[in-house]
Every structure is written in C-alpha cells, then in structure tokens.
Amino acid sequence: MVKQMREGEISGHRLGLALGYLFALVHLIWALVVVVGLGGTAMNWVFLLHFLDLVYTVLPFSFLTAIILVILGFVVGYVVGLLFALFWNKCTGKRK
C-alpha cells in the first residue's frame, strides 16, 4: 500500500535521490578535475576565494578511490535529503 502524501509534504525518497545524484555529480566532477591534473589549481583558487592558504596536497588519481568518493557522495546526499524531508514533514504537519 502506497502512503498518500499531504499537500506540502516532501517525499524523503525523492529528495534523497535528487540530493544523492547532485552530491555524486559534484564528486564525479572533482574526480575528473583531479584526473586531468587540475586538482591543485582548483583547490588553490577555491581556498583563495575564502581567504585561506593551501596546506593540503592533491594525491595522485586512483580509480577505486574515485568510485568510493562518488558512491559515498550519493549516500551522504541521500541521507541528507531523507532527513531534511522527515524534518520538514514533521515541522509542517497539521496541528490539532
């Protein structure tokens, strides 16, 4: 049986998928930046925009690490979306 959603309610699964895909895409783009050798340059630029000095180094590209990064990015995005939807639905529920 499918649960009927109230007006204004957010689907935790759908929001989780949307944020999961977004987080995974951002991390896939980062992995591609690293594989083409621009990771250090990108980090320098982002740190400069935040008035920070670079104290990290970008390690050589590893395909396995990139796959894990993208998968974990998706999982974290899904959990964030799910928790946000649960919180939203709880806070905006009908008051008696």
Secondary structure, DSSP 8 states (H G I E B T S, - for coil): ------TT---HHHHHHHHHHHHHHHHHHHHHHHHTT-HHHHHHHHHHHTT-----------HHHHHHHHHHHHHHHHHHHHHHHHHHHHHTS---
